[in-house]
Amino acid sequence: MKAKWSMFVSELSGKLNGSVAVRGKGGDYLRNRVIPTNANTPAQIEVRQLFATVSKLWSNLTETQRDSWNSATETWKYSNLFADIKKLSGKALHQKLNSNLVLNGFPAIEVAPEKSEFQPYNVSEAVYSISGNEKWIEIKTVDETNFDADTVYIARLSKRGTAGTYRFVNFKTFSRVTPYSLNNYQFGGTSFINAIAAQGGAVEGATFGYQVLQLNKNTGESTPVISGRLVVSL
């Protein structure tokens, strides 16, 4: 459940009957209170290390470089779920874009970039395919209009689930490729075979979740994640 406040209530915080009020970049909302069973999973440790790395990068910037980020916040405004216009601080903008870059294996940027505003592509489906010893996941796109030399595909694969599974966890990046003029792209070869093996292996009827996004490797901008489910057929 999400909420937009009125003239009578402008803010909500704290816990009530198992619910927690949360304020995020998308707006304010209520969620169930969850007590983590393990606060030190590999994924959580990786995220904390990423934030620590990016935070240190901000500390190492010159005043001129930090000024560039503070001055760029007006051009990097965004709208949330309720179409309210929001603006990040210079430091938050630096962390957001550089987290996208560093997490996906690209160098961080020191000076605020110009916004490119590329549009998300449309993915119709992902198909797990086998031909002899070759295995791949084929991402089928609706059109070719949004390919750009400055962007790359980032593909992630979830832990293997049993037949009928729709909730996926433990996504791992297995491929980063530069798109070109095409409608379908095969994320295949050794990287995909290793990803399948590392995430539980391919058995008949097993299901995997996939995530694909576009990332501008020069600015750190990314499209929303396209996600779906694929079923192994051997």
ZIVEN-V264799 format. One record per backbone hydrogen bond with DSSP energy under -0.5 kcal/mol. NH is the residue of the N-H (numbers start at 1). CO is the residue of the C=O. E is the energy in kcal/mol with one decimal. If there is no record, write none. Layout:
# ZIVEN-V264799
nh->NH co->CO e->E
nh->NH co->CO e->E
This chain:
# ZIVEN-V264799
nh->3 co->28 e->-2.0
nh->6 co->9 e->-0.7
nh->16 co->19 e->-2.5
nh->19 co->16 e->-1.9
nh->20 co->31 e->-3.1
nh->21 co->14 e->-2.4
nh->22 co->29 e->-3.2
nh->24 co->22 e->-0.5
nh->24 co->27 e->-2.2
nh->27 co->24 e->-1.4
nh->28 co->3 e->-0.5
nh->29 co->22 e->-2.6
nh->30 co->1 e->-1.9
nh->31 co->20 e->-2.2
nh->33 co->18 e->-3.5
nh->36 co->34 e->-0.7
nh->41 co->38 e->-0.6
nh->45 co->41 e->-2.6
nh->46 co->42 e->-2.2
nh->47 co->43 e->-2.0
nh->48 co->44 e->-2.3
nh->49 co->45 e->-2.3
nh->50 co->46 e->-2.1
nh->51 co->47 e->-2.4
nh->52 co->48 e->-2.1
nh->53 co->49 e->-2.2
nh->54 co->50 e->-2.6
nh->55 co->51 e->-2.5
nh->56 co->52 e->-1.8
nh->57 co->53 e->-1.6
nh->58 co->54 e->-1.6
nh->59 co->55 e->-1.6
nh->60 co->56 e->-1.4
nh->61 co->58 e->-1.2
nh->66 co->62 e->-2.5
nh->67 co->63 e->-2.4
nh->68 co->64 e->-1.5
nh->69 co->65 e->-1.3
nh->70 co->66 e->-2.3
nh->71 co->67 e->-2.3
nh->72 co->68 e->-0.8
nh->73 co->69 e->-0.5
nh->73 co->70 e->-0.5
nh->75 co->72 e->-0.7
nh->76 co->72 e->-0.8
nh->77 co->74 e->-0.9
nh->78 co->86 e->-2.1
nh->80 co->84 e->-2.1
nh->81 co->26 e->-1.5
nh->83 co->80 e->-2.1
nh->86 co->78 e->-3.7
nh->93 co->89 e->-2.5
nh->94 co->90 e->-2.2
nh->95 co->91 e->-2.4
nh->96 co->92 e->-2.5
nh->97 co->93 e->-2.3
nh->98 co->94 e->-2.1
nh->99 co->95 e->-2.1
nh->100 co->96 e->-1.6
nh->101 co->97 e->-1.6
nh->102 co->98 e->-3.1
nh->103 co->99 e->-2.3
nh->104 co->100 e->-0.9
nh->105 co->102 e->-1.6
nh->106 co->101 e->-3.0
nh->123 co->121 e->-0.5
nh->124 co->122 e->-0.5
nh->124 co->140 e->-3.0
nh->125 co->140 e->-1.1
nh->127 co->138 e->-2.0
nh->129 co->127 e->-0.5
nh->129 co->136 e->-2.6
nh->131 co->134 e->-2.5
nh->134 co->131 e->-2.1
nh->136 co->129 e->-2.0
nh->137 co->187 e->-1.9
nh->138 co->127 e->-2.9
nh->138 co->136 e->-0.5
nh->139 co->137 e->-0.6
nh->139 co->185 e->-2.9
nh->140 co->125 e->-2.8
nh->140 co->138 e->-0.7
nh->141 co->139 e->-0.6
nh->141 co->183 e->-2.8
nh->142 co->122 e->-2.8
nh->147 co->144 e->-1.2
nh->151 co->148 e->-1.7
nh->152 co->215 e->-2.2
nh->153 co->177 e->-3.4
nh->154 co->213 e->-2.4
nh->155 co->175 e->-2.5
nh->156 co->211 e->-2.7
nh->157 co->172 e->-2.3
nh->158 co->209 e->-2.5
nh->159 co->169 e->-2.6
nh->160 co->199 e->-3.3
nh->161 co->207 e->-3.3
nh->165 co->162 e->-2.2
nh->168 co->166 e->-0.6
nh->172 co->157 e->-2.5
nh->174 co->155 e->-2.5
nh->175 co->155 e->-1.4
nh->177 co->153 e->-1.6
nh->179 co->177 e->-0.6
nh->182 co->180 e->-0.9
nh->185 co->139 e->-2.4
nh->187 co->137 e->-2.8
nh->187 co->185 e->-0.7
nh->188 co->186 e->-1.2
nh->189 co->135 e->-1.0
nh->191 co->188 e->-0.5
nh->192 co->188 e->-0.5
nh->193 co->189 e->-2.1
nh->194 co->190 e->-2.9
nh->195 co->191 e->-1.8
nh->196 co->192 e->-2.8
nh->197 co->193 e->-2.2
nh->198 co->194 e->-2.8
nh->199 co->195 e->-1.6
nh->200 co->197 e->-1.3
nh->201 co->196 e->-3.5
nh->203 co->201 e->-0.7
nh->205 co->232 e->-2.6
nh->206 co->203 e->-2.4
nh->207 co->161 e->-2.2
nh->208 co->230 e->-2.2
nh->210 co->228 e->-2.1
nh->211 co->156 e->-1.9
nh->212 co->226 e->-2.6
nh->213 co->154 e->-1.7
nh->215 co->152 e->-2.2
nh->216 co->221 e->-2.9
nh->217 co->150 e->-2.1
nh->217 co->215 e->-0.8
nh->219 co->216 e->-0.6
nh->220 co->216 e->-2.9
nh->223 co->214 e->-2.1
nh->226 co->212 e->-3.0
nh->227 co->225 e->-0.6
nh->228 co->210 e->-1.8
nh->230 co->208 e->-2.6
nh->232 co->206 e->-2.9
